[in-house]
Amino acid sequence: MAVYGGIEAGGTKFVCAVGTGPGDVRAEERFSTTTPDETIARAVRFFRAQAAGNAPSAIGIASFGPIDPDPRSPRYGYITTTPKPGWAHTNLAGAVSDALGLPVAMDTDVNVAALGEHRWGAARGLDTFIYLTVGTGLGGGGMVNGALIHGLMHPEMGHIRVPHNWGVDPYPGYCPYHGDCLEGLAAGPALQGRWGQPAESLPSDHPAWALEAHYLALGLVNYICTLSPQRIIMGGGVMAQAHLFPLIRREVRTLMNGYVDAPAITEENDRFIVPPELGARAGVLGAIALAERGAPRG
C-alpha cells in the first residue's frame, strides 16, 4: 500500500505526517514556523528520516496564504503576498519537491482541510460545502459540485465586508489590508484587541460571544446565498468554544428571515453548521488526501 506525506504549513507551526488516513498515521512531527529556509529544511529532514516502509510516494501541502494554486502558472505552489514576515513569494512546493525528488500538490490550508473532511469527516457524501476556520486568521474553502473551489486564485472568505455598526462596536478591526473585514472583526486577534484578553479566557456569558456570533453569521449568510452549501464546517481555535455554535445557528436563522426555505436553516438542528469531525487534524490529514490525489498537471 502506498504511503503519502502531508504538511500542514501554518503561520505559527508546521505539522508533518506520513500515512494513509486517520487510522494509519505512522509518523508525525510538529515544530514552529520560523524562516522559510529553516522551516522547509526541517520538514525535508522529517520525510528523509522515514524508514523504507514509511517512505512517502508523494507529498501534499496545506498552506497558509495567499498562494498560487494554478498548476499552469510558473508560480504554482508559491506563497505569494502573505503578511507573514519573510514568507512572501516563497516557492514552498518547489523547494519540497526538489529536495525530496517527489511529486508535490499544494492548496490552501482551508481547501485541504475541506478535502480531509470530505474524505473522512463531516463532509462525507456531500458535493457542495464550506470549511471555515476561525483562529489566528479567518479563512474558508470547500467544494462546489465535487471540486475544490478555485478560479482566479482561491477563496478569501475572511476578507468579505460585513456590516459594522460603529455605535455598538467601535473596534476598528485588525486586518492590515482592510481593517474591518470579517477577519478583522471576528478572528482571534480581534477578540483580544476588542476585549483585552484572549478568546479562551472569556467566560461563555461574556458579551463578546453574542457579537462574535453576529459577525460570523453575517459572513455565513453571504456564503449561503452565494454557494448554497449543503453543510458549513467551522473549525479553528475560536470555534473550540462549543457554546458559539448554537449562537451562530440562531443568528443565521434570524438573518435569513425564512428566505431560504430549507429545513437545514429554518429548523433548529445541529447538522448544518457543525464542527469538523477530524478536529485539529483536518489540515494534515487533508494534505495526505491531497497527496493521494496526485500532483496536478499544468
Number of C-alpha atoms within 10 A of each C-alpha: 6 12 21 25 30 32 28 28 26 16 19 12 14 22 21 27 25 29 23 21 19 16 7 10 17 14 14 16 14 14 13 13 17 16 12 17 13 10 17 20 14 17 20 16 13 17 23 15 10 14 9 8 10 19 17 24 17 25 31 30 31 29 27 21 25 21 26 24 22 21 15 11 11 10 18 22 26 26 22 18 14 16 13 11 10 12 20 17 16 19 18 22 23 20 19 20 16 11 13 17 12 15 18 26 28 31 29 29 29 28 30 30 35 28 29 29 26 24 17 18 20 23 26 12 11 16 17 21 27 29 28 26 26 21 20 17 21 24 25 27 27 28 22 18 11 14 11 20 17 16 9 8 12 20 18 16 21 23 20 15 18 17 11 17 9 9 7 8 12 10 19 17 23 20 19 9 10 15 16 22 23 27 31 26 29 28 27 22 22 26 25 15 15 18 15 11 12 15 23 15 8 17 11 15 9 10 11 15 20 15 18 20 21 19 21 25 23 20 23 23 17 16 18 19 12 9 14 16 19 17 20 25 24 20 25 21 16 23 21 18 15 11 12 17 18 16 18 23 25 18 21 23 19 13 14 19 12 11 11 14 11 9 10 17 23 18 12 13 14 13 14 17 22 20 23 25 16 19 16 14 17 27 30 31 33 32 37 35 28 29 27 20 12 17 17 16 8 9
